[in-house]
Amino acid sequence: MKKSHILTGILTICTIALILSGCGSSSSSSTSSGKKDPQTGETYPKTMKIGLMEGGPESAILAKEGYLKHLGVKVKTTTYSSGTSINNAIVSKDLDAASFGVSPFALGVSNGVSYKAVGISYVESGNIEALVSKKSITSLKQLKGKTIGVTFGTTSQYALVKTLKKAGIKTSQVTFKDLSGQNIVADWKRGDIDAAYTWSPALNTIEKTGNVLSTDGQLKNQGVEIPEVSVVDTSFAKKYPTLVKKYDQAMLKVYQLVKNNPKQAIKDVASWEGISESQAKSQITENDWLSGKEQASYLSSGKLGSILKTVEVFNKQQKNISSVPSSSTLSDAIDASYIKKALK
């Protein structure tokens, strides 16, 4: 998994580059909107930059329903194909907030990315991410000696290793190939990989001609939880807590739509991801979506912290990081105050 060293190395290099060049301030804060945060008195930035995650149902609903239009400032959204890309964007100050899986969040924390978890949209379940093999492979045991495509530094990599371990397969008994979603599809069609662990839209493409061997839902039933984490740049949150509260409130609107009008939520996901409604359905109906109170509890009870520690230990075992961050570093990366204020 040498590529993982490269990915985390990029974060370190970017951080150093920002320090040396003095480019630590966000371009959005260089020009103001004239409005001030009622809590801090800081003048709002002209634009809040929010990342959307390819294949993320919460991102799809935010985009299609326009929930980000009511934050009080202009919002610029950018779609990213992986959590690593989101981490790099936050380091380079091209992004203020985003929502992605706990595995890249853990990598970000261990590499010094300055952000805080401020919400948990859902816990991955169903087949939002899944392990798909060639038709000739009908069981996990048959993956020994095979090549598996996966995007390194993502929840899919974490889920894949956990799946193999539970099946009694060592990582040394398979070959991992670091691929983006698009390249997974390309390699799959060429026959260069025997299986892949990935998410929509790549998942929806390869499962048409393959066997689904395992899913995030099966992992959850076996005690492996993978939450989708909303993060905000630390300096941005400190200056503009009201905007962070409103961002959390936008996420709560996503929850309300999923619970009160799942058909519309499914349509949003299908339209945004370019897949059929039948393919999009499981992202809405099978994930464990969390209410505001449940999110607050998840953040403040130590549950996310415990999962974060588990993922950090995993990353060290996979040699993605050199050491596990201290307990204080992990706890500092989680802040339940914003979601609690969003509920008032």
Secondary structure as GFF3:
##gff-version 3
##sequence-region A 1 344
A	DSSP	alpha_helix	2	21	.	.	.	ID=ss1
A	DSSP	three_ten_helix	27	29	.	.	.	ID=ss2
A	DSSP	beta_strand	32	36	.	.	.	ID=ss3
A	DSSP	beta_strand	43	45	.	.	.	ID=ss4
A	DSSP	beta_strand	47	53	.	.	.	ID=ss5
A	DSSP	alpha_helix	57	65	.	.	.	ID=ss6
A	DSSP	three_ten_helix	67	70	.	.	.	ID=ss7
A	DSSP	beta_strand	74	80	.	.	.	ID=ss8
A	DSSP	alpha_helix	83	91	.	.	.	ID=ss9
A	DSSP	beta_strand	97	101	.	.	.	ID=ss10
A	DSSP	alpha_helix	102	110	.	.	.	ID=ss11
A	DSSP	beta_strand	115	123	.	.	.	ID=ss12
A	DSSP	beta_strand	129	134	.	.	.	ID=ss13
A	DSSP	three_ten_helix	140	143	.	.	.	ID=ss14
A	DSSP	beta_strand	147	150	.	.	.	ID=ss15
A	DSSP	alpha_helix	155	166	.	.	.	ID=ss16
A	DSSP	three_ten_helix	171	173	.	.	.	ID=ss17
A	DSSP	beta_strand	175	178	.	.	.	ID=ss18
A	DSSP	alpha_helix	181	190	.	.	.	ID=ss19
A	DSSP	beta_strand	195	199	.	.	.	ID=ss20
A	DSSP	alpha_helix	202	206	.	.	.	ID=ss21
A	DSSP	three_ten_helix	207	209	.	.	.	ID=ss22
A	DSSP	beta_strand	210	215	.	.	.	ID=ss23
A	DSSP	alpha_helix	216	221	.	.	.	ID=ss24
A	DSSP	beta_strand	227	233	.	.	.	ID=ss25
A	DSSP	alpha_helix	234	239	.	.	.	ID=ss26
A	DSSP	alpha_helix	241	260	.	.	.	ID=ss27
A	DSSP	alpha_helix	262	273	.	.	.	ID=ss28
A	DSSP	alpha_helix	277	285	.	.	.	ID=ss29
A	DSSP	beta_strand	288	289	.	.	.	ID=ss30
A	DSSP	alpha_helix	292	300	.	.	.	ID=ss31
A	DSSP	alpha_helix	303	317	.	.	.	ID=ss32
A	DSSP	alpha_helix	327	332	.	.	.	ID=ss33
A	DSSP	alpha_helix	337	342	.	.	.	ID=ss34
###
